[in-house]
């Protein structure tokens, strides 16, 4: 049985994979970047998501650039390292960690 810290770690890992999954999907579809309001991207209300974004930026798995035509927007792009990290995680099953956590939480209830 997983302890609370292990569950929290898996949820944090999943948060990072979820962000990368969205950017990965965007990269291989219509455009290479997600353009979002800076206030939504750099927000601190959801601290786990904020720290996940900071981690991904620090690891250079994503980049964020200001949009020249609209200073209130930011373009977020997955990098080649981010693509490799996401694909390796997905193929190894690590990117599906939240399902494991969900299953365990449901069993405990």
N, C-alpha and C positions, 0 to 999 in steps of 0.2 A: 504494500500500500504506500502511496506517495504521501510525504508529509506536506504541510502547508507551504514551506519555502520552495520545495520542488515544484509544486503546482504553480506558485507565483512565477518562478523562473520560466516554466514552460509557457505560461500565458504571455510573459514579456517577449520570449522568443517568437511566439506566434504573432504578436503585434508587429514585430519587425518584418516577418514573412508576409503578413497581410498587406503591409504598405508596399513591399517589393512586388508582390503579386499584381497589385493594381498598376504599378508603373511598368512592369514587365508586359502586361497585357496591352497597355497604351503604346509601348514602344513597337510592338509587333502588329499594331493596327493602323489607324488613320494618321496619327501624328506621333512624334517621338517624345513629346513632353506633356505633362498635365499642367494646365495653367489654372491657378487657384488664387483667391485673395490672400495677401500676405497675412492678414489677421487670422485666417483659418490655418495656414501652414505653420506660422510661428506662435500659435496660441499656447497658453500655459494652463488653461482650464482643465484639460485632460492630461495630467502630468505623465502618465505612462506613455501616451502617444507622443507627447512632446519629447520625452527622453528617447523614445525609439527613433524619432526623426533625427535628433541630435546624434545618436549613435551611428545611424546610417550615413549622415553627412560626414562625421569624423572618420569613419572607415572608408569613405569615398565610394560607397555603394550607390549613392545618389548625389546629384548636384542641384543646387537651386540658384537660378539666375533671375535678376529683376527683369521685368518686361518693359522695354523702352517706351512703348506707346501708352502704357498704363502703369504708373508708379505704384499703384495699390495692388498689383498682381505679381505673382512669381511663377516662373516656369520650372517644374521639377522633372528631372530626367534620370532614369536609371543608367548607370555606367556599365562598361563591359565587366568590371569586377562584380558589380551588383547582379548582372545577368548570370554570371558564373556561379556566384554564391546562391542565388535563388534556384537555379536549375539543379545544382548539386543537392541542395536541401530538399527540393521537391522529389527528386529521383530517389534519395535515400530515405524519404519518409519524415525527415525532420521538419519539413515545412507544414506537416499535417499534425503537429503536436497538440493543437488545441482540441482536436477530436479526442485524443487520449485523455486529456484533462476533463473534457465534458463527460466522457463515459464514466470516469472515476467519480466525478461529482454526482452524477445521476445514480450510480450504484450506492453511494453513501446516503442518499436521501430516502 
